[in-house]
Amino acid sequence: MLASIRTSTGPSDKGLLQRFRQGDRSAFGVLYDRYAASLLFFAHSQVGDAALAEDLLQDCFLRLLDLDPDQLQHDSMRNLLYTVLRNLARDEGRRRSTRLKSYPLLAPSTVAGEEAGKFEGLSLALHGLPEEQREAVVLKSYGDLTFAEIAEMTGVSEATVKSRYRYAVEKLAEVLGEES
């Protein structure tokens, strides 16, 4: 699994956003580097398309530019980015569903020939899970969020998040164990 991206040293997220607002463009790069890899994996696990996941990640960080650094609470940038990205992915899913209902010939016939990217194998296994379980395992394992943070983000109890996570891990162990 991916190592945690958060660091205990270095400038705070709020400080970096403030520095960016004051004209230090490299500060935004530090923020991007701090969170982009795990956010991209999360986006890909939600939409199943590498190019779309990259677009959603870009949109997520663009929305960050509109944020007032003074509105940020300590250590809330990560949760905010995951929440924004989750909402963008869900909005895209609704748009995609509407397009496919209106224009069924636009549905992809196969994904076998597409360029997959480095997370494709695990991402395909994740897409075999129900959406709620997939979301719980990705946010916990790759997003480094706590069960309480995931519960707050998704609007369900912490116990529900824990059970979704447990079921997801069990199913992934079965699927990935069979492929070995």
C-alpha positions as CSV (number, residue, x, y, z in Angstrom):
1,M,0.0,0.0,0.0
2,L,1.1,3.6,-0.5
3,A,2.9,5.2,2.3
4,S,1.3,8.1,4.0
5,I,1.9,11.4,2.2
6,R,1.4,13.6,5.3
7,T,4.6,14.9,6.9
8,S,5.1,16.1,10.4
9,T,7.7,18.6,9.3
10,G,7.5,21.4,6.9
11,P,5.1,24.3,6.4
12,S,1.4,23.9,7.3
13,D,-1.2,23.6,4.6
14,K,-2.7,26.9,5.7
15,G,0.7,28.6,5.6
16,L,1.4,27.3,2.1
17,L,-2.0,28.6,0.9
18,Q,-1.3,32.0,2.5
19,R,2.2,32.1,0.8
20,F,0.6,31.2,-2.5
21,R,-1.9,34.0,-2.1
22,Q,1.0,36.4,-1.4
23,G,2.6,35.4,-4.7
24,D,4.8,32.4,-3.9
25,R,3.8,30.1,-6.7
26,S,6.1,27.3,-5.4
27,A,3.9,27.0,-2.3
28,F,1.1,25.7,-4.4
29,G,3.4,23.1,-5.9
30,V,4.3,21.9,-2.4
31,L,0.6,21.5,-1.6
32,Y,0.0,19.7,-4.8
33,D,3.0,17.3,-4.3
34,R,1.8,16.7,-0.7
35,Y,-1.7,15.4,-1.8
36,A,-1.9,14.7,-5.5
37,A,-0.8,11.0,-5.6
38,S,-3.3,9.8,-3.0
39,L,-6.1,12.1,-4.4
40,L,-5.4,10.8,-7.9
41,F,-5.7,7.2,-6.8
42,F,-8.9,8.0,-4.9
43,A,-10.4,9.8,-8.0
44,H,-9.5,6.8,-10.2
45,S,-11.1,4.4,-7.8
46,Q,-14.3,6.4,-8.0
47,V,-14.5,7.0,-11.8
48,G,-12.5,4.1,-13.3
49,D,-10.9,6.3,-15.9
50,A,-7.3,7.5,-15.6
51,A,-7.8,10.6,-17.8
52,L,-11.0,11.6,-16.1
53,A,-9.4,11.1,-12.7
54,E,-6.6,13.5,-13.7
55,D,-9.2,16.1,-14.9
56,L,-11.1,15.8,-11.6
57,L,-7.9,16.2,-9.6
58,Q,-7.1,19.3,-11.6
59,D,-10.6,20.7,-10.9
60,C,-10.2,19.9,-7.2
61,F,-6.9,21.9,-6.9
62,L,-8.4,24.8,-9.0
63,R,-11.2,25.0,-6.4
64,L,-8.5,25.2,-3.7
65,L,-7.3,28.5,-5.3
66,D,-10.6,30.1,-4.4
67,L,-10.3,29.2,-0.8
68,D,-9.6,31.8,1.8
69,P,-6.7,30.5,3.9
70,D,-8.2,32.0,7.1
71,Q,-11.2,29.7,6.7
72,L,-9.0,26.7,7.0
73,Q,-9.0,24.9,10.4
74,H,-5.8,23.2,11.5
75,D,-5.1,20.1,9.4
76,S,-8.4,20.4,7.4
77,M,-6.8,20.7,3.9
78,R,-6.6,17.0,3.4
79,N,-10.2,16.4,4.4
80,L,-11.4,19.3,2.3
81,L,-9.6,18.1,-0.8
82,Y,-11.0,14.6,-0.4
83,T,-14.5,16.0,0.1
84,V,-14.2,18.3,-3.0
85,L,-12.9,15.4,-5.1
86,R,-15.6,13.0,-3.9
87,N,-18.3,15.5,-4.8
88,L,-16.7,16.2,-8.2
89,A,-16.6,12.4,-8.9
90,R,-20.2,11.9,-7.9
91,D,-21.3,14.9,-10.1
92,E,-19.4,13.4,-13.0
93,G,-21.0,10.0,-12.4
94,R,-24.4,11.6,-12.5
95,R,-23.5,13.4,-15.8
96,R,-22.1,10.2,-17.3
97,S,-25.2,8.2,-16.3
98,T,-27.5,10.9,-17.9
99,R,-25.4,10.9,-21.1
100,L,-25.5,7.1,-21.4
101,K,-29.2,7.0,-20.9
102,S,-29.7,9.7,-23.6
103,Y,-27.0,8.3,-25.9
104,P,-26.4,4.6,-25.3
105,L,-24.1,4.2,-28.3
106,L,-21.5,6.4,-26.4
107,A,-21.0,3.6,-23.9
108,P,-17.5,2.1,-24.1
109,S,-17.4,-1.4,-25.5
110,T,-14.2,-2.5,-23.9
111,V,-11.5,-1.2,-21.6
112,A,-8.9,-3.9,-22.5
113,G,-7.0,-1.7,-25.0
114,E,-6.9,1.5,-22.9
115,E,-3.7,2.7,-21.3
116,A,-4.2,1.8,-17.7
117,G,-1.6,3.5,-15.6
118,K,0.2,2.2,-12.5
119,F,-2.8,1.6,-10.3
120,E,-4.9,-0.2,-12.8
121,G,-4.8,-3.8,-11.3
122,L,-5.8,-2.7,-7.9
123,S,-8.3,-0.2,-9.2
124,L,-10.0,-2.9,-11.2
125,A,-10.3,-5.0,-8.1
126,L,-11.7,-2.0,-6.2
127,H,-14.3,-1.5,-8.9
128,G,-15.7,-4.9,-8.0
129,L,-16.7,-3.6,-4.6
130,P,-19.9,-1.7,-3.9
131,E,-19.3,2.1,-4.0
132,E,-19.6,2.6,-0.3
133,Q,-17.0,-0.1,0.5
134,R,-14.6,1.1,-2.2
135,E,-14.8,4.6,-0.9
136,A,-14.1,3.5,2.7
137,V,-11.1,1.4,1.9
138,V,-9.5,4.0,-0.4
139,L,-10.0,6.9,2.0
140,K,-8.7,4.8,4.9
141,S,-5.8,3.0,3.2
142,Y,-4.6,5.6,0.7
143,G,-6.1,8.8,1.9
144,D,-4.8,8.2,5.5
145,L,-8.1,9.4,6.9
146,T,-9.4,8.2,10.2
147,F,-12.7,6.3,10.5
148,A,-14.2,9.4,12.3
149,E,-13.1,11.7,9.4
150,I,-14.6,9.3,6.8
151,A,-17.8,9.1,8.8
152,E,-18.0,12.9,8.9
153,M,-17.3,13.2,5.2
154,T,-19.8,10.6,4.1
155,G,-22.5,11.4,6.6
156,V,-22.7,7.9,8.2
157,S,-21.7,6.6,11.6
158,E,-18.2,5.6,12.4
159,A,-19.4,2.0,13.0
160,T,-20.8,1.9,9.5
161,V,-17.6,3.1,8.0
162,K,-15.6,0.4,10.0
163,S,-17.9,-2.4,8.8
164,R,-17.7,-1.1,5.2
165,Y,-14.0,-1.1,5.4
166,R,-13.8,-4.6,6.9
167,Y,-16.1,-6.0,4.2
168,A,-14.0,-4.3,1.5
169,V,-10.7,-5.6,2.8
170,E,-12.1,-9.1,3.0
171,K,-13.5,-9.0,-0.5
172,L,-10.2,-7.5,-1.9
173,A,-8.2,-10.2,-0.2
174,E,-10.4,-12.9,-1.9
175,V,-10.1,-11.3,-5.3
176,L,-6.5,-10.4,-5.2
177,G,-5.6,-13.7,-3.6
178,E,-7.2,-15.5,-6.6
179,E,-5.2,-13.5,-9.1
180,S,-1.9,-14.4,-7.5
